[in-house]
Amino acid sequence: MNIHQSSTSRWWRLTPWSRNPLMRTRDRLDVVVAAVMITFVLMMVPFAAAFGTVTNTRLNDQSRADVLSRHAQSAVLIDDPHQVLVGGAPSDAPDTEDHATAQWTAPDGSLQSTDVETRHGAHRGDTVSVWIDPDGHVVDEPRSGPENAAIAVSAALSVWATAAGGSLLLLCGVRWVNTRSRMRQWDREWNDVGRTPGWPVS
């Protein structure tokens, strides 16, 4: 018998439908659960891809709607930029952004202002763009297509990773329960033959 045939025979003896008398019910259950979990994880691949596609379409539709309902407004920096910490508490190498106050004239003639992130090297008096809605409120700039795609890919990967992680935890739980059950059964069988668990048979 060659190596390929020997490996195939060993694999067949480990399948849940094998008539191998040494396989216990819980051994077969381990294999069945593993097969079901692997199948489920593989089935989640197209589902996650579809979820990512739907998410990308929804985000792109939202971006197009935002472009129609928002517009960029020219504003002037009325003070010099100052650094703002990004990401919470300070660390050994904190991330910072340059921020300054930008001011513009609204359609009704009133002066509006807001804090905006500026490019490195900006100064007071420089012109920047802010996005506002029809009511004149400052809003975020509409997301671009690549940004939407990145969010959609992250969402798809999160769905698949959650399914895979949950399946792995379930499989580990089943194997742990079955292993403890097998250990208790082996103890009982050792006691039935009048030997202390761990002693040699002969």
C-alpha positions in Angstrom: 0.0 0.0 0.0 1.5 3.4 -1.0 1.5 6.5 1.2 -1.5 8.0 -0.5 -3.6 4.9 0.1 -2.5 4.7 3.7 -3.4 8.3 4.3 -6.8 7.8 2.7 -7.5 4.8 4.8 -6.6 6.6 8.0 -8.8 9.5 7.0 -11.7 7.2 6.2 -11.4 5.5 9.6 -11.8 8.9 11.3 -15.0 9.8 9.5 -18.2 9.7 11.6 -19.8 7.1 9.3 -16.8 4.7 9.7 -17.5 1.4 11.3 -14.3 1.5 13.3 -15.2 0.0 16.7 -12.6 2.1 18.5 -14.5 5.3 17.7 -16.8 6.4 20.4 -20.0 8.4 19.9 -18.4 11.6 21.1 -15.5 11.0 18.7 -18.0 11.0 15.9 -19.7 14.0 17.3 -16.4 16.0 17.3 -15.9 15.2 13.6 -19.5 16.1 12.7 -19.4 19.4 14.6 -16.0 20.3 13.0 -17.5 19.5 9.5 -20.6 21.6 10.2 -18.5 24.5 11.5 -16.1 24.4 8.5 -19.1 24.3 6.1 -20.8 27.2 7.9 -17.6 29.3 7.8 -17.2 28.7 4.0 -20.9 29.5 3.4 -20.4 32.8 5.2 -17.8 33.9 2.6 -20.4 34.8 -0.1 -22.8 36.1 2.5 -20.1 38.5 3.9 -19.3 39.5 0.3 -22.9 40.3 -0.4 -23.2 42.2 2.8 -20.1 44.3 1.8 -21.6 44.9 -1.6 -24.9 46.1 -0.1 -23.0 48.3 2.3 -20.9 49.9 -0.4 -24.0 50.6 -2.5 -25.8 52.2 0.4 -22.8 54.3 1.3 -22.4 55.5 -2.3 -26.1 56.4 -2.5 -25.6 58.4 0.7 -22.6 60.1 -0.7 -24.4 61.1 -3.8 -27.3 62.5 -1.8 -24.9 64.4 0.4 -23.2 66.0 -2.6 -26.6 67.2 -3.8 -27.6 68.6 -0.4 -24.3 70.1 0.7 -21.9 72.5 -0.7 -18.4 73.7 0.0 -18.1 77.2 1.4 -14.9 79.3 1.2 -13.9 80.5 4.7 -10.9 82.5 6.1 -8.8 81.5 9.0 -9.1 84.2 11.7 -6.3 82.8 13.9 -3.1 80.9 13.5 -3.4 77.1 13.7 -2.8 75.3 17.0 -2.1 71.6 17.6 -4.8 69.4 19.0 -4.2 65.9 20.4 -5.8 63.1 18.5 -6.9 59.7 19.9 -7.4 60.5 23.6 -4.9 60.8 26.3 -1.3 61.9 25.6 1.3 59.2 25.1 5.1 59.1 24.5 4.5 60.0 20.8 1.0 61.7 20.6 -0.7 62.2 17.3 -1.6 65.8 16.7 -3.6 67.8 14.1 -3.4 71.5 13.2 -6.7 73.3 13.9 -7.9 76.9 13.6 -11.1 78.9 13.5 -12.5 79.5 10.1 -15.1 82.3 9.4 -17.4 83.0 6.5 -20.4 85.1 5.6 -23.7 83.2 5.4 -26.4 84.0 2.7 -28.3 86.1 5.3 -25.2 88.2 5.8 -24.3 86.9 9.3 -20.8 85.8 10.1 -20.4 82.1 10.9 -17.4 80.4 12.3 -16.2 76.9 13.2 -13.1 75.0 14.2 -11.5 73.2 11.2 -8.5 71.0 10.6 -5.9 72.8 8.5 -3.0 71.7 6.4 0.5 71.9 7.9 2.0 75.4 7.5 -1.3 77.2 7.2 -1.5 80.8 8.6 -4.1 83.3 9.7 -5.8 84.8 6.6 -5.5 81.6 4.5 -8.6 80.5 2.7 -10.1 77.0 3.4 -13.3 75.2 2.5 -16.0 74.1 4.9 -19.0 72.0 4.0 -22.5 73.3 5.0 -26.0 72.1 4.6 -29.0 74.1 3.2 -29.6 75.5 6.7 -26.1 76.8 7.0 -24.9 74.2 9.5 -21.4 72.8 9.2 -21.4 69.2 8.2 -18.9 66.6 7.2 -17.5 66.4 3.7 -19.2 63.7 1.6 -17.2 60.5 1.6 -15.4 59.5 -1.6 -15.8 56.2 -3.4 -12.6 54.7 -2.1 -13.5 55.6 1.5 -16.9 53.9 1.0 -15.2 50.8 -0.5 -12.8 50.6 2.5 -15.7 50.8 4.9 -17.6 48.1 3.0 -14.6 45.8 2.9 -14.1 46.3 6.7 -17.8 45.5 7.3 -17.6 42.3 5.2 -14.5 41.1 6.9 -16.1 41.9 10.3 -19.1 39.8 9.5 -17.0 36.8 8.4 -14.5 37.1 11.3 -17.4 37.2 13.8 -18.9 34.0 12.2 -15.5 32.3 12.1 -14.7 33.3 15.7 -18.0 32.2 17.0 -17.7 28.8 15.2 -14.2 28.3 16.5 -15.4 29.0 20.1 -18.3 26.6 19.7 -16.1 23.9 18.3 -13.6 24.3 21.2 -16.4 24.2 23.7 -17.8 21.0 22.2 -14.4 19.4 22.1 -13.7 20.4 25.7 -17.0 18.9 26.9 -16.4 15.7 25.0 -12.8 15.4 26.2 -13.9 15.7 29.8 -16.6 13.2 29.2 -14.1 10.7 27.6 -11.8 11.2 30.6 -14.6 10.4 33.0 -15.5 7.3 31.0 -11.9 6.1 30.9 -11.8 6.5 34.7 -14.9 4.4 35.1 -13.5 1.7 32.8 -10.3 1.6 34.7 -12.2 1.2 37.9 -14.3 -1.6 36.3 -11.2 -3.7 35.8 -10.0 -3.1 39.3 -7.0 -0.8 38.5 -6.0 2.7 39.5 -6.2 5.1 36.6 -2.8 5.6 35.0 -1.5 2.1 35.8 -0.2 0.0 32.9 -2.6 -2.7 31.6 0.0 -5.5 31.9 
